[in-house]
């Protein structure tokens, strides 16, 4: 029952995003609007670096998706769930651990700071993705060289 409500709510969010409700901009065809950004689930298998490069080539300011709050996390999870029915892969997001000398820092690929986290557990792997088993709500870190599906995000020009 809970999954039905989750999916139903997700489809409603996606429908409202498609109709442009609450947005004063238009996303290109195949992209979905949420909170002043456009999102798209890319169903191609790529390493984290190749996925980031692909997203940056799609639009000015494009990157793997960053997540700034609970609302965006839920939107992203529902968008992925609505677009990917069977998935044995992770779905890349823009979070990556970067080594800087003796220190490690976690940053989004768009350069923004990590102010919201939904990590399951941390391992020695450096890139993060969403997983179907948690309905795409929690973040797992995994090997950056694995090939996975991914979500791109960009701020449209008004």
VEXBA-109292 format. One record per atom (N, C-alpha, C): x, y, z; atom name; residue number from 1. Coordinates in steps of 0.02 Angstrom, whole numbers, plus 50000, padded with zeros to 5 digits. Each point is the difference from the previous one (the first is absolute). Layout:
BEGIN
east / north / up / atom / n
X / Y / Z / CA / NUM
...
//
This chain:
BEGIN
east / north / up / atom / n
50041 / 49940 / 50000 / N / 1
49959 / 50060 / 50000 / CA / 1
50043 / 50063 / 50000 / C / 1
50052 / 49999 / 50042 / N / 2
50045 / 50058 / 50004 / CA / 2
50034 / 50014 / 49934 / C / 2
50021 / 49947 / 49965 / N / 3
50032 / 50009 / 49935 / CA / 3
49951 / 50030 / 49949 / C / 3
49936 / 49979 / 50003 / N / 4
49950 / 50027 / 49954 / CA / 4
49991 / 50075 / 50012 / C / 4
49997 / 50020 / 50063 / N / 5
49992 / 50071 / 50015 / CA / 5
50062 / 50039 / 49977 / C / 5
50060 / 49971 / 50013 / N / 6
50062 / 50032 / 49980 / CA / 6
50001 / 50010 / 49924 / C / 6
49984 / 49948 / 49962 / N / 7
50000 / 50004 / 49927 / CA / 7
49946 / 50047 / 49975 / C / 7
49941 / 49997 / 50030 / N / 8
49945 / 50045 / 49980 / CA / 8
50019 / 50073 / 50011 / C / 8
50029 / 50014 / 50058 / N / 9
50021 / 50068 / 50014 / CA / 9
50055 / 50021 / 49951 / C / 9
50045 / 49953 / 49985 / N / 10
50054 / 50015 / 49953 / CA / 10
49974 / 50017 / 49931 / C / 10
49951 / 49962 / 49977 / N / 11
49971 / 50015 / 49935 / CA / 11
49965 / 50068 / 50000 / C / 11
49968 / 50018 / 50055 / N / 12
49969 / 50065 / 50006 / CA / 12
50053 / 50055 / 49996 / C / 12
50055 / 49992 / 50036 / N / 13
50054 / 50049 / 49998 / CA / 13
50028 / 50007 / 49929 / C / 13
50011 / 49944 / 49968 / N / 14
50026 / 50001 / 49931 / CA / 14
49950 / 50035 / 49954 / C / 14
49935 / 49984 / 50007 / N / 15
49949 / 50032 / 49958 / CA / 15
49999 / 50075 / 50011 / C / 15
50002 / 50021 / 50063 / N / 16
49999 / 50072 / 50014 / CA / 16
50063 / 50033 / 49973 / C / 16
50056 / 49966 / 50004 / N / 17
50062 / 50027 / 49973 / CA / 17
49995 / 50008 / 49924 / C / 17
49971 / 49950 / 49967 / N / 18
49992 / 50003 / 49928 / CA / 18
49954 / 50058 / 49979 / C / 18
49949 / 50012 / 50041 / N / 19
49953 / 50053 / 49982 / CA / 19
50027 / 50069 / 50016 / C / 19
50058 / 50002 / 50034 / N / 20
50031 / 50065 / 50014 / CA / 20
49972 / 50034 / 50061 / C / 20
49959 / 49968 / 50038 / N / 21
49970 / 50030 / 50059 / CA / 21
50055 / 50023 / 50048 / C / 21
49996 / 50062 / 50020 / N / 22
50048 / 50026 / 50048 / CA / 22
50067 / 50019 / 49970 / C / 22
50007 / 49997 / 49935 / N / 23
50064 / 50017 / 49969 / CA / 23
49989 / 50057 / 49951 / C / 23
50048 / 50046 / 49999 / N / 24
49995 / 50056 / 49952 / CA / 24
50051 / 49990 / 49944 / C / 24
50015 / 49938 / 49984 / N / 25
50046 / 49983 / 49947 / CA / 25
49976 / 49936 / 49968 / C / 25
50027 / 49985 / 49942 / N / 26
49984 / 49938 / 49966 / CA / 26
50062 / 49958 / 49992 / C / 26
49994 / 49938 / 50016 / N / 27
50055 / 49953 / 49988 / CA / 27
49992 / 49971 / 49930 / C / 27
50055 / 49980 / 49969 / N / 28
49996 / 49969 / 49934 / CA / 28
49959 / 49935 / 50003 / C / 28
49977 / 49979 / 49943 / N / 29
49962 / 49938 / 49996 / CA / 29
50039 / 49942 / 50030 / C / 29
49967 / 49959 / 50041 / N / 30
50032 / 49944 / 50032 / CA / 30
50033 / 50016 / 50067 / C / 30
50000 / 50063 / 50019 / N / 31
50027 / 50023 / 50064 / CA / 31
49942 / 50019 / 50045 / C / 31
50011 / 49994 / 50066 / N / 32
49948 / 50013 / 50049 / CA / 32
50021 / 50057 / 50046 / C / 32
49953 / 50046 / 50014 / N / 33
50014 / 50059 / 50040 / CA / 33
49986 / 49986 / 50074 / C / 33
50045 / 50025 / 50042 / N / 34
49988 / 50001 / 50072 / CA / 34
50043 / 50056 / 50030 / C / 34
49969 / 50045 / 50037 / N / 35
50035 / 50051 / 50038 / CA / 35
50055 / 50035 / 49960 / C / 35
49982 / 50027 / 49943 / N / 36
50044 / 50040 / 49958 / CA / 36
50057 / 49961 / 49966 / C / 36
49992 / 49935 / 49995 / N / 37
50049 / 49959 / 49964 / CA / 37
49964 / 49952 / 49953 / C / 37
50036 / 49976 / 49951 / N / 38
49975 / 49948 / 49955 / CA / 38
50039 / 49936 / 50014 / C / 38
49965 / 49943 / 49998 / N / 39
50029 / 49934 / 50016 / CA / 39
49983 / 49951 / 49945 / C / 39
50046 / 49953 / 49990 / N / 40
49986 / 49945 / 49953 / CA / 40
50037 / 49937 / 50021 / C / 40
49964 / 49945 / 50000 / N / 41
50030 / 49935 / 50013 / CA / 41
50029 / 49975 / 49934 / C / 41
50064 / 49985 / 50000 / N / 42
50034 / 49976 / 49940 / CA / 42
50009 / 49925 / 50007 / C / 42
49971 / 49964 / 49952 / N / 43
50001 / 49927 / 50003 / CA / 43
50057 / 49971 / 49958 / C / 43
50059 / 50027 / 50010 / N / 44
50061 / 49975 / 49969 / CA / 44
50049 / 49983 / 50055 / C / 44
50038 / 49948 / 49990 / N / 45
50050 / 49979 / 50049 / CA / 45
50065 / 50038 / 49990 / C / 45
50021 / 50037 / 50052 / N / 46
50062 / 50038 / 49996 / CA / 46
50034 / 50000 / 50068 / C / 46
50066 / 50008 / 49999 / N / 47
50036 / 50010 / 50063 / CA / 47
49979 / 50068 / 50028 / C / 47
50018 / 50013 / 50063 / N / 48
49980 / 50064 / 50031 / CA / 48
50029 / 50058 / 49960 / C / 48
50064 / 49997 / 49983 / N / 49
50032 / 50055 / 49962 / CA / 49
49967 / 50010 / 49932 / C / 49
49986 / 49945 / 49965 / N / 50
49969 / 50006 / 49934 / CA / 50
49928 / 50027 / 50006 / C / 50
49965 / 49980 / 50053 / N / 51
49932 / 50025 / 50011 / CA / 51
50001 / 50075 / 50014 / C / 51
50047 / 50022 / 50041 / N / 52
50008 / 50072 / 50015 / CA / 52
50015 / 50039 / 49936 / C / 52
50045 / 49973 / 49960 / N / 53
50018 / 50033 / 49936 / CA / 53
49938 / 50004 / 49954 / C / 53
49962 / 49945 / 49996 / N / 54
49940 / 49998 / 49959 / CA / 54
49951 / 50054 / 50023 / C / 54
49988 / 50005 / 50066 / N / 55
49954 / 50050 / 50026 / CA / 55
50023 / 50071 / 49984 / C / 55
50065 / 50012 / 50005 / N / 56
50026 / 50068 / 49986 / CA / 56
49993 / 50018 / 49926 / C / 56
49995 / 49950 / 49957 / N / 57
49992 / 50013 / 49928 / CA / 57
49927 / 50010 / 49981 / C / 57
49953 / 49984 / 50044 / N / 58
49929 / 50005 / 49984 / CA / 58
49974 / 50071 / 50003 / C / 58
50026 / 50041 / 50046 / N / 59
49976 / 50068 / 50008 / CA / 59
50051 / 50040 / 50039 / C / 59
49997 / 50066 / 49993 / N / 60
50043 / 50044 / 50039 / CA / 60
49985 / 49989 / 50074 / C / 60
50051 / 49988 / 50039 / N / 61
49991 / 49989 / 50072 / CA / 61
49978 / 49930 / 50017 / C / 61
50001 / 49953 / 49952 / N / 62
49978 / 49932 / 50012 / CA / 62
50050 / 49959 / 50038 / C / 62
49975 / 49960 / 50047 / N / 63
50041 / 49955 / 50041 / CA / 63
49958 / 49940 / 50020 / C / 63
50033 / 49950 / 50028 / N / 64
49963 / 49948 / 50035 / CA / 64
49960 / 50034 / 50056 / C / 64
49942 / 49973 / 50016 / N / 65
49955 / 50033 / 50047 / CA / 65
50029 / 50006 / 50069 / C / 65
49994 / 50060 / 50028 / N / 66
50015 / 50013 / 50070 / CA / 66
49933 / 50000 / 50037 / C / 66
50002 / 49989 / 50065 / N / 67
49939 / 49997 / 50040 / CA / 67
50008 / 50047 / 50059 / C / 67
49957 / 50050 / 50004 / N / 68
50008 / 50052 / 50051 / CA / 68
49953 / 49993 / 50060 / C / 68
49947 / 49959 / 49993 / N / 69
49953 / 49995 / 50056 / CA / 69
49955 / 49938 / 49991 / C / 69
49959 / 49987 / 50051 / N / 70
49954 / 49942 / 49998 / CA / 70
49954 / 50002 / 49940 / C / 70
49972 / 50058 / 49985 / N / 71
49953 / 50006 / 49944 / CA / 71
50032 / 49981 / 49934 / C / 71
50061 / 50022 / 49989 / N / 72
50035 / 49983 / 49938 / CA / 72
50018 / 49926 / 50000 / C / 72
50018 / 49972 / 50058 / N / 73
50016 / 49929 / 50004 / CA / 73
49940 / 49957 / 49981 / C / 73
49941 / 50018 / 50026 / N / 74
49939 / 49963 / 49985 / CA / 74
49982 / 50008 / 49926 / C / 74
50005 / 50061 / 49973 / N / 75
49986 / 50011 / 49929 / CA / 75
50046 / 49957 / 49957 / C / 75
50064 / 50001 / 50016 / N / 76
50049 / 49962 / 49961 / CA / 76
49986 / 49925 / 50004 / C / 76
49985 / 49975 / 50060 / N / 77
49984 / 49929 / 50008 / CA / 77
49939 / 49980 / 49959 / C / 77
49950 / 50042 / 50000 / N / 78
49938 / 49986 / 49963 / CA / 78
50011 / 50005 / 49925 / C / 78
50040 / 50048 / 49979 / N / 79
50016 / 50006 / 49929 / CA / 79
50037 / 49938 / 49975 / C / 79
50049 / 49978 / 50039 / N / 80
50038 / 49940 / 49981 / CA / 80
49954 / 49939 / 49999 / C / 80
49960 / 49992 / 50052 / N / 81
49955 / 49942 / 50004 / CA / 81
49950 / 49999 / 49942 / C / 81
49977 / 50058 / 49980 / N / 82
49951 / 50004 / 49944 / CA / 82
50033 / 49985 / 49933 / C / 82
50065 / 50010 / 49995 / N / 83
50034 / 49991 / 49936 / CA / 83
50039 / 49935 / 49994 / C / 83
50012 / 49967 / 50055 / N / 84
50040 / 49938 / 49999 / CA / 84
49961 / 49946 / 50037 / C / 84
49975 / 49953 / 49963 / N / 85
49959 / 49946 / 50029 / CA / 85
50043 / 49943 / 50028 / C / 85
50047 / 49976 / 49960 / N / 86
50045 / 49946 / 50021 / CA / 86
50070 / 50029 / 50003 / C / 86
50032 / 49994 / 50057 / N / 87
50067 / 50028 / 50005 / CA / 87
50043 / 49960 / 50048 / C / 87
50051 / 49970 / 49973 / N / 88
50049 / 49965 / 50042 / CA / 88
50061 / 50044 / 50012 / C / 88
49998 / 50061 / 49975 / N / 89
50055 / 50047 / 50006 / CA / 89
49984 / 50054 / 50052 / C / 89
50051 / 50036 / 50019 / N / 90
49991 / 50062 / 50037 / CA / 90
49978 / 50053 / 49949 / C / 90
49978 / 50057 / 50025 / N / 91
49986 / 50057 / 49957 / CA / 91
50043 / 50057 / 50027 / C / 91
50050 / 50020 / 49961 / N / 92
50048 / 50051 / 50023 / CA / 92
49966 / 50066 / 50017 / C / 92
50023 / 50030 / 50055 / N / 93
49985 / 50070 / 50016 / CA / 93
50068 / 50036 / 50003 / C / 93
50000 / 50064 / 50009 / N / 94
50061 / 50039 / 49994 / CA / 94
50046 / 50003 / 50061 / C / 94
49989 / 49958 / 50049 / N / 95
50041 / 50001 / 50061 / CA / 95
50062 / 49957 / 49992 / C / 95
50057 / 50029 / 50020 / N / 96
50063 / 49964 / 49994 / CA / 96
50048 / 50022 / 50056 / C / 96
50036 / 49952 / 50026 / N / 97
50052 / 50014 / 50049 / CA / 97
50064 / 50017 / 49962 / C / 97
50030 / 50056 / 50016 / N / 98
50060 / 50022 / 49965 / CA / 98
50058 / 50004 / 50049 / C / 98
50056 / 49971 / 49982 / N / 99
50060 / 50004 / 50041 / CA / 99
50037 / 50064 / 49985 / C / 99
50018 / 50035 / 50054 / N / 100
50040 / 50060 / 49993 / CA / 100
50057 / 49994 / 50050 / C / 100
50056 / 49972 / 49977 / N / 101
50056 / 49987 / 50045 / CA / 101
49980 / 49948 / 50052 / C / 101
50006 / 50017 / 50062 / N / 102
49983 / 49954 / 50054 / CA / 102
49927 / 50002 / 50018 / C / 102
49962 / 50048 / 49972 / N / 103
49930 / 50009 / 50019 / CA / 103
49954 / 49978 / 49944 / C / 103
49942 / 49976 / 50020 / N / 104
49947 / 49983 / 49952 / CA / 104
49944 / 50050 / 50007 / C / 104
49971 / 50020 / 49945 / N / 105
49941 / 50043 / 50003 / CA / 105
49946 / 49971 / 49956 / C / 105
49939 / 50010 / 50020 / N / 106
49943 / 49977 / 49961 / CA / 106
49968 / 50061 / 49969 / C / 106
49994 / 50000 / 49934 / N / 107
49970 / 50056 / 49963 / CA / 107
49954 / 49973 / 49946 / C / 107
49953 / 50041 / 49981 / N / 108
49959 / 49986 / 49942 / CA / 108
50039 / 50019 / 49937 / C / 108
49985 / 49967 / 49946 / N / 109
50036 / 50013 / 49937 / CA / 109
49988 / 50070 / 49974 / C / 109
49946 / 50033 / 50022 / N / 110
49988 / 50069 / 49979 / CA / 110
50038 / 50050 / 50043 / C / 110
50040 / 49974 / 50048 / N / 111
50041 / 50043 / 50043 / CA / 111
49966 / 50021 / 50065 / C / 111
49936 / 49984 / 50007 / N / 112
49965 / 50021 / 50061 / CA / 112
50019 / 49956 / 50060 / C / 112
49992 / 50029 / 50059 / N / 113
50016 / 49964 / 50061 / CA / 113
49945 / 49950 / 50017 / C / 113
50018 / 49950 / 50038 / N / 114
49952 / 49949 / 50022 / CA / 114
49966 / 50025 / 50064 / C / 114
49937 / 50022 / 49993 / N / 115
49962 / 50025 / 50057 / CA / 115
49946 / 49951 / 50022 / C / 115
49987 / 49951 / 49959 / N / 116
49950 / 49949 / 50013 / CA / 116
50030 / 49933 / 49983 / C / 116
49992 / 49951 / 50045 / N / 117
50028 / 49933 / 49987 / CA / 117
49948 / 49946 / 50013 / C / 117
50004 / 49948 / 49961 / N / 118
49957 / 49941 / 50010 / CA / 118
50041 / 49938 / 49985 / C / 118
50058 / 49996 / 50031 / N / 119
50046 / 49945 / 49988 / CA / 119
49978 / 49938 / 50038 / C / 119
50007 / 49942 / 49969 / N / 120
49985 / 49938 / 50034 / CA / 120
50059 / 49980 / 50043 / C / 120
50057 / 49993 / 49970 / N / 121
50062 / 49985 / 50036 / CA / 121
50058 / 50020 / 49955 / C / 121
50054 / 50015 / 50031 / N / 122
50058 / 50022 / 49962 / CA / 122
50052 / 49945 / 49997 / C / 122
50026 / 49989 / 49941 / N / 123
50055 / 49952 / 49989 / CA / 123
50058 / 50039 / 49970 / C / 123
50048 / 49966 / 49975 / N / 124
50058 / 50032 / 49971 / CA / 124
49987 / 50023 / 49928 / C / 124
49942 / 49985 / 49973 / N / 125
49983 / 50021 / 49932 / CA / 125
49987 / 50075 / 49999 / C / 125
50007 / 50033 / 49943 / N / 126
49999 / 50072 / 49999 / CA / 126
49940 / 50033 / 49965 / C / 126
49959 / 49961 / 49964 / N / 127
49944 / 50029 / 49964 / CA / 127
49935 / 49974 / 50028 / C / 127
49946 / 50038 / 49992 / N / 128
49937 / 49982 / 50031 / CA / 128
49944 / 49991 / 49949 / C / 128
49956 / 49953 / 50017 / N / 129
49943 / 49986 / 49957 / CA / 129
49939 / 49980 / 50041 / C / 129
49943 / 50001 / 49966 / N / 130
49937 / 49979 / 50030 / CA / 130
49989 / 49926 / 49984 / C / 130
49962 / 49967 / 50042 / N / 131
49989 / 49928 / 49991 / CA / 131
49926 / 49983 / 50005 / C / 131
49976 / 49956 / 49957 / N / 132
49930 / 49981 / 49997 / CA / 132
49975 / 49972 / 50066 / C / 132
50042 / 49961 / 50035 / N / 133
49978 / 49968 / 50062 / CA / 133
49977 / 50050 / 50053 / C / 133
50024 / 50062 / 49997 / N / 134
49978 / 50051 / 50047 / CA / 134
49952 / 50050 / 49966 / C / 134
49969 / 49978 / 49945 / N / 135
49955 / 50042 / 49960 / CA / 135
50034 / 50064 / 49978 / C / 135
50066 / 49995 / 49988 / N / 136
50042 / 50055 / 49975 / CA / 136
50003 / 50059 / 50048 / C / 136
49986 / 49989 / 50064 / N / 137
50002 / 50054 / 50049 / CA / 137
50067 / 50007 / 50036 / C / 137
50037 / 49946 / 50007 / N / 138
50062 / 50003 / 50037 / CA / 138
50060 / 49995 / 49953 / C / 138
50056 / 50028 / 50023 / N / 139
50059 / 50004 / 49959 / CA / 139
50052 / 49948 / 50022 / C / 139
50026 / 49964 / 49952 / N / 140
50052 / 49950 / 50012 / CA / 140
50063 / 50022 / 49965 / C / 140
50057 / 49988 / 50031 / N / 141
50061 / 50014 / 49962 / CA / 141
50026 / 49936 / 49969 / C / 141
50026 / 50009 / 49940 / N / 142
50021 / 49943 / 49960 / CA / 142
50059 / 50020 / 49956 / C / 142
50029 / 49954 / 49966 / N / 143
50058 / 50010 / 49957 / CA / 143
49982 / 50047 / 49942 / C / 143
50039 / 50053 / 49993 / N / 144
49987 / 50050 / 49947 / CA / 144
50007 / 49972 / 49930 / C / 144
50035 / 49944 / 49993 / N / 145
50011 / 49970 / 49934 / CA / 145
49944 / 49952 / 49979 / C / 145
49954 / 49985 / 50047 / N / 146
49941 / 49960 / 49980 / CA / 146
49960 / 50040 / 49950 / C / 146
49965 / 49964 / 49958 / N / 147
49956 / 50034 / 49951 / CA / 147
49928 / 49995 / 50025 / C / 147
49969 / 50059 / 50007 / N / 148
49932 / 50004 / 50026 / CA / 148
49959 / 50050 / 49961 / C / 148
49935 / 49998 / 50010 / N / 149
49954 / 50051 / 49975 / CA / 149
50013 / 50063 / 50042 / C / 149
49970 / 50057 / 49981 / N / 150
50014 / 50061 / 50037 / CA / 150
49945 / 50053 / 49989 / C / 150
50003 / 50052 / 50042 / N / 151
49952 / 50056 / 49996 / CA / 151
50040 / 50064 / 49989 / C / 151
49981 / 50037 / 49948 / N / 152
50029 / 50065 / 49986 / CA / 152
49954 / 50055 / 50027 / C / 152
50030 / 50057 / 50015 / N / 153
49964 / 50058 / 50027 / CA / 153
50032 / 50063 / 49971 / C / 153
49958 / 50049 / 49982 / N / 154
50029 / 50065 / 49979 / CA / 154
49950 / 50056 / 50015 / C / 154
50026 / 50060 / 50011 / N / 155
49956 / 50058 / 50009 / CA / 155
49983 / 50030 / 49931 / C / 155
49936 / 50001 / 49982 / N / 156
49983 / 50026 / 49934 / CA / 156
50007 / 50076 / 49998 / C / 156
50008 / 50025 / 49941 / N / 157
50001 / 50073 / 49992 / CA / 157
49929 / 50023 / 49995 / C / 157
49982 / 50050 / 50039 / N / 158
49930 / 50025 / 50002 / CA / 158
49987 / 50043 / 49940 / C / 158
//
